[in-house]
């Protein structure tokens, strides 16, 4: 197991948030007893200023200082933290929005382009719009990663911090909601990023992945959760003297190509902001070498756009968005538009947030001053019943069998997930199953006896508050839709509910058969059940669908879409495997 300065792995997020809030002059936590990890500005909590537009963000932990470290005057009004590498749940995000709303004339939510964040933040925003129509709210999704050219869903990485900075400065300047949103969207469309990792990261409490990269390999374009990039490279045997310069040249060349494409769309650029981001474990010594190589490239004559000789340039360097202890860097470039210097002023306004580094102007070597040499760093409580036997034995047996089977398969799910993503699915499943079991034992579902609609709603609450990530988002959608389906039927039909829920999951995620997602197991099973065939045939259909994902080398949705084709062979999709496990557990109970 990887050595870490942590306590219990389950307490990593609460502990780090408590550490963050020690700076009480800047950050105040929403009462941790609510079950969520949320930080807001201390000045907001103290009602120290009249309502204005508030900018909030959030995401999985492990990327500190993103996002809680950017809470404070001049930056975010609030942030919500999910488990390590897992997006916060919809209830957690809703709690943040409801906390900030009374102090806001509007809320701008800035999130990185990951499916779990889009699903869960989107759900929370929709809920706020319905409950508080007097507080306008907009989402700006940032996808600045250009490591995978032509990808329809580029990842959000360190360039997101540029977007947050200018949007927050505009909000604190008292600008109206429409203008703050426009500034954030303009910035999002004007920033590009690319990363390289020498060693991957390891989630706290897990063993080090020694198979991801060989001792002589590094990876171009690795994602901030450890997702695969463009390609693996072998350290040159005879060119180590120029290794960092060559890597930086590769990164900056990719950025320059992307910037040229953006200029074709905008034709405006007055200055460049360049961020050299430490992904967590690169020593300061090496970061200084990297930034020197970036400056050298900037003042060379080979880059039409990414060039300090053509545009005024400003460099930011440090720990802006990490990936636990990943030994890697990312470089981001933000093209500042020709707007009479407004975006540049917003970028450079002061802030009380220590995590933001004000950077410095980049000068060519000929202008860098030298002097002559001398000589000599929860919500189910209200549903609990005193009766522990409210649910019928068959329903309890089905729930218990599903959770037991998923818990038994948690490590297998984690292993499959590590092949294409961050490997958090095992932990996500464990959290959900343990929460459901605890709620089942405590009688939280007793009030739903004989009412599948109510039961599925309560199960959705249990999973929604415990899972997070894409898995949590899709599970909540499935259970909520099934509950609505049961509620509409004159007579309960679980086959119809299953079909309705399957369609809702496909609509939310956009995936179809053959896209190498959980749909490849879910849809065939739903079709079999809709035809009135036995559960055994649905289980077989799900298993066949899962096995087919092992030979699919192209994914259009989900984490697998960000991974090289060669990395997808011989192992199946973890979501599809989970669907098979669930249906197989139900089949085994039915046989008893």
ROTORVEX-342605 format. One record per residue (C-alpha): y, x, z. Coordinates in pm, whole numbers, padded with zeros to 5 digits, always signed. Example, Ala and Ser with C-alpha at 12.3 -4.5 7.8 and 13.67 -1.06 7.14 Angstrom:
BEGIN
-00450+01230+00780-00106+01367+00714
END
This chain:
BEGIN
+00000+00000+00000+00349+00123-00083+00539+00267+00213+00852+00065+00293+01117+00024+00563+01029-00340+00622+00878-00556+00892+00654-00843+00782+00663-00872+00398+00730-01244+00443+01047-01163+00639+01204-00932+00381+01459-01183+00252+01566-01331+00590+01596-00980+00734+01805-00844+00448+02034-01149+00461+02088-01097+00832+02173-00735+00759+02418-00845+00491+02589-01088+00728+02660-00817+00985+02984-00774+00791+03107-01107+00932+03463-01049+00808+03333-01091+00453+03008-01289+00463+02883-01587+00663+02529-01725+00641+02444-02091+00614+02230-02158+00924+01892-01991+00847+01725-02279+01034+01772-02483+00715+01495-02269+00566+01705-02110+00292+01882-01777+00248+02243-01852+00157+02563-01651+00204+02921-01773+00158+03261-01612+00194+03379-01598+00552+03723-01708+00435+03568-02017+00275+03372-02098+00591+03697-02065+00787+03881-02294+00542+04136-02017+00495+04266-02136+00160+04314-02464-00034+04040-02585-00273+04004-02385-00594+03732-02320-00848+03435-02152-00681+03199-01918-00865+02845-01894-00725+02528-01719-00830+02184-01632-00706+01831-01544-00804+01529-01362-00677+01573-01092-00415+01493-00729-00486+01801-00674-00703+02048-00599-00426+02343-00596-00416+02293-00886-00661+02369-01156-00562+02457-01175-00191+02625-00838-00197+02889-00976-00430+02995-01256-00195+03347-01206-00065+03713-01248-00148+03777-01160-00511+03413-01218-00605+03151-01488-00542+03222-01785-00316+02851-01802-00234+02503-01692-00335+02146-01804-00274+01849-01567-00251+01494-01652-00352+01184-01459-00255+01143-01115-00409+01162-01155-00789+01133-01536-00765+01416-01775-00838+01538-01982-00542+01398-02333-00513+01594-02638-00621+01651-02747-00256+01787-02401-00170+02028-02402-00463+02133-02758-00383+02213-02649-00029+02441-02375-00162+02622-02612-00399+02663-02881-00133+02799-02621+00110+03060-02492-00135+03157-02825-00295+03389-02955-00017+03603-02642-00053+03612-02642-00433+03800-02809-00715+03502-02720-00933+03198-02490-00932+03094-02237-01197+02732-02127-01161+02647-01792-01322+02277-01712-01358+02066-01464-01548+01853-01586-01836+01513-01636-01674+01315-01956-01705+01281-02011-01331+01656-01970-01278+01742-02200-01567+01503-02468-01444+01590-02457-01077+01965-02401-01100+01976-02664-01374+01796-02914-01153+02029-02848-00859+02338-02881-01079+02214-03214-01217+02158-03335-00861+02512-03237-00759+02661-03410-01061+02480-03727-00962+02572-03712-00593+02924-03569-00618+03086-03662-00950+03428-03561-00818+03328-03194-00814+03279-03069-01173+03011-02804-01214+02910-02586-01510+02637-02328-01565+02692-02006-01759+02365-01829-01848+02386-01457-01920+02138-01287-02152+02274-00937-02212+01951-00740-02262+01923-00612-02621+01600-00417-02572+01408-00680-02769+01615-00744-03086+01602-01097-03223+01456-01243-02904+01567-01605-02870+01579-01579-02491+01727-01237-02404+01699-01143-02038+01995-01124-01807+02034-00782-01645+02313-00565-01506+02579-00674-01756+02580-01003-01563+02796-00832-01300+03079-00791-01552+03067-01166-01618+03072-01245-01247+03366-01012-01185+03603-01156-01444+03508-01519-01374+03561-01472-00999+03897-01302-01054+04011-01592-01273+03898-01844-01010+04077-01659-00731+04385-01649-00952+04392-02029-00922+04305-02096-01284+04162-02438-01381+03792-02501-01422+03802-02512-01803+03967-02171-01824+03730-02007-01574+03431-02137-01771+03578-02010-02098+03640-01665-01951+03283-01647-01819+03138-01760-02153+03353-01515-02348+03244-01230-02123+02879-01335-02150+02898-01319-02528+03069-00979-02518+02834-00775-02301+02513-00591-02398+02267-00390-02187+01959-00172-02228+01737-00006-01968+01481+00272-01937+01237+00330-01651+01044+00640-01555+00845+00460-01285+00801+00085-01220+00878-00095-00895+00640-00235-00635+00687-00564-00449+00697-00512-00068+00353-00553+00084+00170-00471-00239-00008-00161-00358+00155+00075-00605+00071+00001-00968-00058+00339-01084-00175+00209-01423+00156+00078-01561+00288+00418-01668+00102+00744-01699+00233+01055-01524+00385+01171-01853+00518+00835-01977+00839+00636-01951+00922+00290-02084+01216+00181-02296+01347-00167-02224+01145-00240-01911+01281-00554-01742+01423-00567-01391+01104-00736-01265+00885-00473-01426+00831-00671-01747+00734-00476-02053+00995-00339-02286+00994-00217-02642+00761+00080-02615+00621+00353-02397+00721+00709-02473+00563+01041-02374+00780+01307-02215+00850+01576-02473+00674+01903-02396+00922+02129-02566+01251+01938-02538+01295+01874-02165+01621+02067-02173+01780+01773-02357+01568+01486-02219+01843+01289-02043+02085+01335-02331+01820+01214-02577+01735+00907-02367+02102+00816-02323+02158+00862-02697+01868+00622-02767+02010+00360-02529+02367+00390-02651+02261+00376-03015+02087+00043-02948+02397-00082-02769+02621+00024-03053+02413-00165-03308+02430-00478-03091+02806-00438-03046+02857-00413-03421+02678-00747-03458+02905-00902-03196+03215-00765-03367+03109-00939-03688+03136-01265-03494+03458-01195-03303+03640-00915-03488+03832-00840-03168+03801-00562-02915+04082-00391-02726+03886-00175-02482+03536-00099-02356+03394-00118-02004+03076+00084-01958+02840+00039-01662+02578+00300-01575+02347+00117-01337+02094+00273-01101+01782+00053-01094+01710+00159-00739+01554+00499-00695+01736+00743-00920+01891+01018-00705+02267+01059-00712+02216+01401-00864+02046+01248-01166+02293+00959-01192+02575+01210-01230+02380+01382-01505+02326+01046-01677+02691+00948-01665+02787+01286-01807+02548+01222-02097+02702+00877-02151+03049+01030-02163+02928+01291-02410+02794+01019-02639+03109+00811-02606+03326+01093-02731+03095+01195-03012+03173+01075-03362+02846+00893-03432+02916+00553-03277+03146+00316-03468+03202+00079-03176+03064+00241-02860+03315+00521-02889+03580+00639-02645+03779+00797-02924+03838+00458-03089+03879+00233-02785+04017+00289-02439+03713+00317-02212+03648+00267-01841+03325+00369-01663+03152+00204-01368+02856+00385-01216+02631+00305-00920+02391+00050-00772+02506-00276-00931+02173-00447-00995+01859-00279-00872+01490-00346-00912+01363-00246-00568+01267+00124-00601+01236+00139-00978+01313+00487-01108+01527+00384-01399+01872+00322-01537+02042+00060-01747+02363+00096-01943+02587-00202-02016+02889-00223-02243+03151-00499-02221+03386-00542-02519+03721-00657-02383+03886-00901-02626+04232-00871-02775+04399-01115-02534+04709-00924-02430+04505-00742-02167+04411-01053-01965+04035-00982-01946+04105-00620-01859+04337-00726-01575+04069-00962-01440+03812-00682-01454+04034-00452-01251+04172-00693-00990+04098-00587-00633+03816-00735-00430+03693-00712-00072+03337-00660-00194+03210-00308-00135+02928-00344-00388+03182-00357-00669+03297-00013-00773+03641-00006-00936+03530+00269-01172+03753+00515-01351+03910+00570-01696+03706+00786-01928+03888+01075-02085+03772+01316-02354+03682+01660-02230+04003+01801-02375+04204+01581-02133+03995+01638-01820+04202+01849-01592+04072+02177-01461+04238+02446-01259+04186+02816-01292+03912+02960-01078+04029+03182-00797+03928+03541-00811+03729+03589-00544+02444+00477-00115+01273-02821+00669+01278-03111+00477+00935-03284+00542+00989-03314+00916+01121-03670+00880+00804-03776+00695+00562-03651+00958+00353-03916+01126+00193-03908+01467-00124-04020+01292-00321-03736+01143-00572-03952+00957-00342-04165+00741-00469-04030+00409-00813-04135+00295-01082-03864+00323-01121-03835-00054-00753-03758-00110-00750-03504+00172-01065-03345+00030-00906-03314-00315-00589-03154-00177-00789-02918+00043-01019-02819-00243-00730-02743-00478-00544-02528-00224-00863-02346-00121-00949-02267-00483-00597-02144-00560-00589-01929-00247-00923-01775-00345-00782-01699-00689-00440-01574-00572-00516-01207-00628-00662-01277-00972-00346-01471-01060-00131-01182-00936-00330-00936-01147-00289-01150-01458+00081-01197-01384+00133-00824-01349+00009-00779-01705+00301-00975-01847+00555-01011-01568+00637-00918-01214+00308-01005-01043+00462-01253-00799+00248-01553-00899-00020-01477-00642+00234-01477-00361+00405-01787-00502+00075-01975-00506-00009-01859-00153+00325-01984-00019+00280-02324-00181-00083-02368-00074-00018-02262+00284+00280-02499+00302+00076-02790+00166-00208-02719+00408+00030-02704+00702+00194-03032+00598-00147-03192+00547-00263-03084+00894+00060-03198+01059+00036-03549+00913+00337-03511+00687+00159-03702+00409+00020-03980+00628+00298-04221+00537+00181-04201+00176-00162-04350+00247-00262-04572-00044+00057-04492-00237+00004-04209-00489+00366-04229-00601+00487-04150-00248+00220-03882-00201+00316-03699-00520+00682-03712-00417+00597-03552-00084+00381-03289-00254+00676-03214-00483+00892-03156-00174+00633-02919-00024+00601-02711-00340+00970-02728-00429+01071-02584-00095+00804-02313-00086+00736-02188-00438+01047-02097-00632+01014-01912-00962+00903-02069-01290+00577-02184-01129+00770-02378-00866+00997-02534-01125+00712-02654-01346+00504-02772-01049+00795-02979-00919+00851-03130-01264+00481-03218-01295+00456-03377-00949+00787-03564-00971+00698-03704-01313+00352-03807-01195+00515-03985-00901+00749-04173-01134+00458-04262-01360+00259-04408-01072+00565-04603-00961+00601-04770-01303+00237-04872-01342+00119-05217-01236-00212-05051-01147-00234-04683-01061-00384-04468-01339-00404-04098-01267-00496-04031-01630-00168-04186-01750+00026-04001-01479-00137-03674-01584-00038-03733-01947+00322-03825-01856+00356-03518-01633+00214-03292-01905+00470-03417-02155+00751-03359-01904+00639-02997-01844+00624-02932-02219+00968-03080-02271+01124-02876-01988+00971-02546-02096+00973-02603-02470+00622-02462-02508+00357-02600-02745-00011-02525-02796-00058-02167-02908+00252-02032-02733+00039-01858-02469+00151-02055-02165-00002-02297-01916+00035-02564-02187-00267-02412-02367-00487-02536-02081-00281-02835-01967-00235-03017-02299-00605-03010-02408-00709-03140-02066-00447-03416-02078-00565-03519-02425-00928-03543-02309-00833-03750-02006-00611-03979-02214-00917-04059-02428-01101-04178-02117-01353-03896-02123-01508-03752-01803-01327-03499-01588-01598-03245-01671-01484-03244-02036-01121-03199-01931-01223-02898-01722-01406-02752-02020-01104-02814-02244-00876-02637-01995-01116-02343-01970-01140-02315-02349-00761-02324-02372-00730-02047-02112-00987-01830-02293-00796-01872-02619-00484-01722-02461-00673-01392-02427-00665-01349-02804-00305-01463-02853-00083-01164-02932+00240-01355-02982+00412-01567-02719+00721-01778-02782+00801-01881-02425+00777-01748-02072+00741-01392-01954+00475-01312-02214+00734-01354-02488+00908-01041-02357+00594-00822-02378+00451-00616-02661+00162-00774-02853-00071-00492-02753-00015-00572-02385-00129-00933-02432-00480-00865-02560-00795-00921-02350-00635-01102-02057-00532-01464-02036-00218-01644-01928-00200-01685-01547-00050-02034-01570-00331-02154-01795-00583-02000-01555-00424-02186-01262-00456-02518-01447-00828-02453-01501-00874-02363-01133-00708-02687-01018-00911-02913-01249-01234-02729-01168-01170-02783-00796-01130-03158-00855-01451-03162-01058-01644-02991-00778-01520-03244-00523-01619-03531-00752-01974-03397-00763-02009-03403-00383
END
